[in-house]
Amino acid sequence: MPSEIVVEKNIMVAMRDGVALATDVYRPGGSEPLPAILQRTPYDKEGAALRNYSFEVMRAVQAGYVCVVQDVRGRFLSEGDFDPFFDEGPDGADTIAWVAAQPWCSGVVGMAGGSYFGATQWRAAGEVPEALKAMVPFVTAADYHEGWTYQGGAFELGFNLHWTLGFLAVGEVVRRLGAGQDAMAELGALVQAVDDNDALYERLPLTDMPVLDELAPYYRAWLDHPAYDDYWRAIAPKERHAQVTVPALNIGGWYDLFLGGTIANYLGMKEQGATEAARRPHLVIGPWAHGDSFGWYAGRSYGFASNYLAIDPTALHVRWFDRHLKDMDNGLDDEPPVRLFVMGIDEWRDEQDWPLPDTAFTPYYLHSGGHANTASGDGTLSTEAPGAEPHDTYLYDPRDPVPTTGGATFLPGLFVAANAGPRDQRLIDGRADVLTFVTPPLEHDVEVTGPIELVLHASSSARDTDFTGKLVDVAPDGRAELLTDGILRARYRESMSEPRPLEPGEVYELRIDLWATANVFKAGHRIRLDVSSSNFPRFDRNTNTGGTIATEGPEALVEAVNRVFHDHEHPSHVVLPIIDRS
């Protein structure tokens, strides 16, 4: 352990185009060159909370690493203009080359950090910088369209507006004030907007956000690109998995915004990585939400062992970097590559792969007498295929959408995860626009661990509408805990790049990605599936017109009569990954 730690502040590192980025260095005293760990942030390198969000910088220094923290282009003390994601590849590669060339660096570099810090890692790795040897992306995505800005074709309004207003635009105003600019008018307008964030979710059209037009013009750009086009393709990590040469320790949460991307990055690197080391990624998933890694939620605690801090994330990082930056034979290569927290039994478990090799993907079919509306309806769920059954019908009115209740949310409140996680779905049980299908009480424990897909046979009176699905664990006392959910904007049923309108009344097979979970439904509990057409404000409301939703005002909203079919010809079902090790 070093007796002295040297801190060098605000070194201006020039990028290939001459723009200089403010960079801090934390290193052990002495002349011995050491491996370096780089973090790049849009949230101010001076902020200790986010600098230490995924691991503790000073502990890493004490473990024999140089830690480098940098404000990304256009943020805080760095020069240039901020355009999320687009500059992080070349800027990251240039910074890695600068770090590797310093006398205090041994010539090898790792990267770490969570959320947008993770985006800077994947974008840099896609540039294949020679000195980069390993990374630890924590709660981040594989695609900044699907699973960051949009999901299933629906705009992630709750996250995007709150993130842009409360984090990105606020940072821009602080930067301008710090540079001596007169930005008090912008500050006043922004403070009012942040205070009115909940009300702004209701504002239509979505493009009517003048406070962001000048402070964060990229928000409008996201709305201008609802499909997966060249705008998104140019910056998607998943498009460059085959070029990445370094191993990644991927860390995510069952209720995290970017769970889908965390898993996609693990699978993409395992299948496509450019080197043998890159094709040996690791995966850790806990019962965490974005901004809350404690495993404790209102009405539900997963126990002390579920806390991110309980697994000692700094030690986890150091061990990964010891293996790949210092070439230590520390046994890591011989250990299972996947570690999961299994809810229901609330235990950590090591696995050999994802999906688990002994998974039995089992269809659970929807049944009803045509009245599955509300939790007191006649909807049931079973492994028995349907016969001749009537369909279920509900009215989706975008003026009265189903309110977001738990899940992978990031909404304003006491803290960003206040509405996240396994919230009780009884709060919306009485809504006629929610179809509920539930098993009888289970006779024995049933483990569901893995990816989950909902296959709906459905029609609509509209040219476009949304369909949502939620997997829920119902306890004997009636508590209905949300496990995972998803959405599909029907125009994207065939492709996220080429939307196609619906023919009103025609029945379509729709495949809705509910991402994943790991949960043991205990004996006496019931497995429940909820189907609807909205989850607001987590996702924007479909106006049902088939038009450009982002530019449509309140006068454009129309109702949709949506039908879900579950008969011999239309076997709607949810595919559950069953694990039976009895």
N, C-alpha and C positions, 0 to 999 in steps of 0.2 A: 504494500500500500504506500503510495507516495506521501512524503512528508510535506510536500508543497504542491498546490494547484495553481497554475498560471491561467489567468483569464485575459484574453485580448478582445477588445470590443470595437465594433464598427469598422472592420477592415473592408474596404471597398474593392470587391472582386470584379474585374471586367469580363463581360461576356463577349462572344465573337463579334457582336455588332457595336461594341463600345459601351453599352449600358452597364453601369456598376451596381452590384448588389451588396447590401450591408450584411456583414458576416461576423459572427462571434466565434471565438475558439476557446474551449476549455480543455486544458491538458495538464498532465503531470509535469512537475518541474524536472529539469535534467535535460540531457542532450540525446538520450536514446530515442530513435524514431519508432513510432508505434502505429498500429492500425487505427484508422479513423472511422467514426460513425457520424454520418451526415443527416441532419434534419432540415427540411425546407418548409417554411410556414407562411401563410397569408395573414396570420393572426397576431403578429408582433413577436419577434424573437425575445423581447424583454418579459413577456408574460410567462411566469414560472409554471402556472397551472397547466397550460397547454404544452409547454416545452417538456414537461414531465408527465404528459398525459398517458403515454404507453410504457415508458420506463424512466428511471431516475438518472438524469444526466450525470450528476456528481458521483453516484455509485458506479456508473460505467467508467468514469475517469479513474476512480479508485481501483477498478479492476484492470487497469492498464490500457485504456483506450483514450484517444483524443476525440472529443465530441465537438462537432461543428454545427452551428445553428444559423440559418440564413433567412432573412426576409425575402420572399419571392419578388419577382419583378413587379414594380408598381405598388408595393405595399410598404407602408411605414417608412423606414429610412432608405429603402432601395429606390433606385432610379427607374424610369420607364413607366409604361402603362400596363395595368393589370387586365388581362383577358383570361379568365379561368381556364386552366388546362393547356391552352395552346402553346405557351412558351416553356412549359415545365420540362419538356423533353430536351431541347437544346440547352436551356439554362442549367438543367440538372447535370447533363453530360459535361458542360464546361466547368461547372463547379467541382465535380468529381476530379477532373483533370487537374484543376488548380490545387485541390486538397492533396492529391497524390504527389504533387511536385514539391510540397513544402518540406523543409528540413526536419520538422517534427513528425512527419508521416513516413511510414515504412513502405508506402507505395500501394497499399491495398486499402479499399474503402468499403464500408457497409452503409446501408441506409435504413432508417427506422422512422416510426411515427404513425399517428392514426388519422383517419378521415382524409382531409385534403393532403396532409403530410403523406398519406399512403398513395394518393394520386401522383404526387411528385416522384415517388419511388418508381411506380410502374411506367410513367412517362419517360423517366431517365433511363430505366433498364431497357426500354425499347430502342434507345439510341446505341446500345451495346458499348458503353464506355469501358475501356480496357481495364481500368483500375477497380471497377465495381466487382465485388466478389460474393456479396450476400445481401439480403434485405429481409426486413420484418414488417410487412404491411399489416397494420392493425385497423380493423373496421373500415374497409374501403372497398371500392367498386372495381368491376372489370370492364365497365362500359358507362360513359357519362350520359348516354341516352337512356337505355334500359337499366333501371335499378339505381339511378341517381336523379335525373331530371324528369324522366317518365318511368312508368311501370305498366306493362301490358298495354301501352299506347296512351294511358291516362297521365296527365300532368300531375306531378307530385306537388300540388299547390301548398300543402301544409308546411313541408320542409323548405321548398324553394323560396317562398316568400319570406318566411321567418329567417332563414339563413341569409338571404340577400339583404334584407332590411337590417336585421339585428347584428350581423357579423361583418358582412362585406361592405355595405354602404356606410355603416358607422365607422369602420376602419378607414375608409376613404376620406371622410370628413375630418377625422382625427389627423390623418396625414397632411391634409391641406392646412389645417390650423397650425400644426407643428412646423410647417414650412413658411408660416407667416402670411398665408393667404387669408383674405376676407371671406370666410365660409360660414359666418354666423346665420345667414338666412337659410342655407342648406341644413345647418345643424338644427334650427328650429323646426323646419319642415320634417326632417327625419325623426326627431324626437316625437313629434305628433303622430307620425305614421307608425312608429314602433309601439307607441301607447295604444294605437287604434288597430293593431295587427289583426285581432279577431274580426273587427268590422270590415277590414280590407279583404278578408277571405270572401265576403259576400259580394264585393264589388264586381260588376260586369260592365264592359268586357274585361277580360283578364289583362289586356294590354293597357288598360287605363290606370297606370301607376306612374304619374308624372314625376314623383320624387325619385324614381329609379332611372328615368330616362337619361339623366345627366350623370348621376353618381354611379350607376351600375347598368350601362347600356346593354350588357350581355344578357340581362334578364329578358329583354325584348327579343334578343336573338334566339334564346331558347324556345320562346313561344312561337317564333317564326319557323322553327324546324321541328314540327311535331313527329315527323317520320324519321326513321333511321336512314339518313342520307350521307352525302360526302362530308358535310359539316361535322357530323358525329364520328364517322368512320375514320377521319384523319387523326382523331385523338383517343380512340378506344384501345385500352390495353389488350383486350382480347384479340384484336387484329394483329398484335405483335408477339403473342406468346411464342411463336416458332422462332423468333429472333433472340429471345431472352436467354442469356447464358448462365445466369446465377440462380442459386437455390433461394426459395422464399419460404419463410415461416409465416403462414397466413393465420391471423387471429380474428375471430368474429363473434357475434352474439345472436342467439335465437330470435331476439326481438330487435335486432339492429337494422337500421335503414339499408345497410349494404350487405346483408347476409347473402343474398343471391350472388353478388359479385365476389364475395370472399370465397364461396364454394366454387364459382366459375373460374377464378384464378387458380385455385388448387388443381382442379381438373384439367384446365387448359395447359398448365405447366407440366403436369404429369404426362399428358398425352403428346404435347408438342414442343416442350422445351428443347433448346438448341444444343444442350450438353447433357451428359449423364447426370451431373450434379443438379442441373436445373430440373431434370425429370424426377427428382426426389424431393418434392416439396413436403412440408408438414402443414397440418391443419389443427387448430384449437378453436373450439366453439363453446362458449359458456352461456348462461341464461341472462344475457345482458342486452340492454337497449343503448341506442346512441346517446352518449352523454350521461349514462348511468350504468356503471360496470359493477354495481354492488350486489345484484341478485336479490334486492329487496324492493318490493312494490306494495302499493296500498292493497291490503287484504291478502298478500301472498309473499312469503319469504322463502327462498330456496336454501336458507341456512348459511352459516358463516363460511363454509368451504366453497360456496358459490361466488364469493367476492373475488373480483379480479386480483385484488391485492393479496388474497390468501394463496394464490398460486405463485406469488413472488415474480411478477412479470420482468423485473430487472434481471433477476437470476436467469430467467428463461431467455431473455435477449443475450445476456453475456455468454451463456452456454452455446447458443447458436453461433454467435460471432467467434467464440473461442475455436469452434470446430472449423469454421469456414474462412476466418480472417487470420487466425494464428495456426491453423492446421493441427490443432490438438486432437489426439485420439481419445475423446472423452466418452465414448460409448454411444453417442447420439445416433450413429449410423445403424446400430443394431436394435434400436427401439422402435416400437410401433409409430407410424408417422401421423396417426390421427388420435386426438384426445377430445372427448365430448363430455359435456355435462348432461346427464339424462334426468329430465324432470319427472316428477311423479314419485320416483325413488330417491331423487335429489343426490345423485352420486356421480363422480367423475369416472370415466371408463376409457381405457386405451383400446384402439381398434387398428386393424391392418390396412384399411382403405375406406374410401367413401365413393359410392354407397357401400355399406357394410357387405362383405362378400356373401354372407348367409341370409341376405334379405329375400323375403317372399313378397313380391309386389302383388297385392291382393285387391281386387275391385270390391268396393262396398257400394251397392246399388241404391238409388233413390226409389222410394215407394210412397204412394199416398192414394187416397180416394178422391183426390182433386182439391183437398182443402188443407194443404201444408202451411198456409199462411199463419204466422205467429207461432210462438213456442207451444201454445195449447192446441195447435192444429193436429192433423192426422198423418203427418209425414214421418216415415220410418226409414231406417238405414240398415241394410243387411248384406251378407254375401250371396244371397239368393237372387238370381237374375229375374228381372220383371217379366210379367206376362202381359195380359190385356189390362191396362190401367189408364184412367183419365189423366190428362195433364194438369199442371197447376198454373194459375194465372195471377198476376199482380199488376198493379198500376205503379209505374215509376214516374214521379212528378219531380222534376229538378228544382221546383220551388220549395220542396219539402224533402230534402235528401236524408238518407240514413246517417245519423251523426257518427263520427269516428269515436270508437270506444276501445282504446287499447291497441295493441299491435306494434308494428315497427314505425312508430310516429316520432315526430320532432316538432312539437308545437309550442307556442308561447304558454307561459304559466309560471308557477313558483320556481320550477326548473324545467329544462327542456324535455325530460323524460316523465314528467308528471302524468301525462296521459298515455304513456307507453306500457307495454308488457301485457300480462295476463289479466286484464280487467274483466270484471263480471259482465257477461253479455245479457244478464237479466235486465239491464238498463234499457235495452231495446227489444225485449221479448214480445211486447204487445203490438208491434208494428205489422200491419197487414202487407207491407211491401217487402217483408223478409220471410222467405220460405225456410222452414226448419225441418230437418230430417235427423232422427235420433235412433240409436240402437236401444234395445231393452237393457236393463242393468246387466253388466258383464258378470259371468259366472267365475271367471278367473282373470288374472292380470293379462293385459294385452299391451305389448310394447310396439310403438310406432316410432321408428328412427330412420330418417332418410328423406329423400325428395318426395314431394306430394303433388299430384296433378288431379285437377277436377275436369272431367269430360262431361260437358253439358250438351244436350240436344235441345235447342231453344229457338224461338222465333220472336219477332217484335213487329209491332205496328209501325215502327219508325225506320228510317233509312240508316240510322246508326243509334246504338245505345250501348251501355256498359253492362257487364255481368260480373258479380263479385262472389267470392267463396270464402268461408271461414271454417277452420277446423277447431272444435271446441271440446274441452273436457268437462263433463257435467258430474259434479260430486253428488253423493246421496242427499246432502242438505239443499241441493238445488243450485249451488254456486256453479256458474258456467264460465270457465276460464278459457279465454282465447289463447290458442297455441300458435297459429300461423294463418295467413290469409293472402289473397291475391285479387287481381282485377284483369279484365280484358275489355278493351274498347273494340267493339265488334268489327269495325271497319278494318282492323289489323289482324283479323282471324287467320289470314293466310300468310301475311308477311308484315313485318314492322316497317318495311321500306315502300311497299306498294299497297296503300289502303284501297279497299273496295267497299262500296255501300251495300247495305242489305236490300234484299227484295222483301218488302213488308209481307208478313205472313208465311214466308218460306222458312222451313226448319233447317237449321245449320248445326253441324257438330263443332263445338267450341272447346278448345283446350286451354285451360286457365292454370297457370303456374302458381301454386301456393307456396313455392319455395321449399321449406324444409322444417323439420322439428325433430326432437328426441324426447319422447314422453312415454311413460308407462301409465296407461289407463288402469287404475287399480280395480280389483273386483268390487262390484257394486256401483262403479262409475258407469257412465254412458258416453259413447262416442257420438258427437253431434256435428252436423254440417249445416251451415246457414248460407243461403243463396239470395242475393239481391242485385241491385243495379247502382248502388252508390255507397260511398264511404267518405263523407265530407266533414272537414276540409282536408283530410289527408290527400285525397285526390280531387281534382276539379270535377264539376258536374258536367255530364254529357247533356248537351242541349237537345239531343234527339233529332236534330235537323239534317244531319249528314254534312253540314257546312263546316266552315273554319271556326271551331269553338272559341279560340282565343280572342276573336274579334267580334263575337256576337254579344249583344246587350240583353238585358232582362226581357225585352219584348220578344226575343227570339225563342224563349223557352217553350217547349211543347211537351205534353205528356206522352208516354209510351206504354202501351199494353204489352207486357212481356210474358211469354209462356215457356214453361220448362216441361219437356216431355220425358217420360220414363216408362216405356213399354217395350215389348219384344223387339220392335224395329228401331227404337230409340232408347237404348239402355244407358241412361245417364248414370254416372258413377264417379266416385272419388277413389283414386288408386293410393292405397296406404302401404307403406313399407313395413311389413310385419317382421319382427325379430322374435323367434321362438327358440330359446336355448334351454327349455325345460328337460 
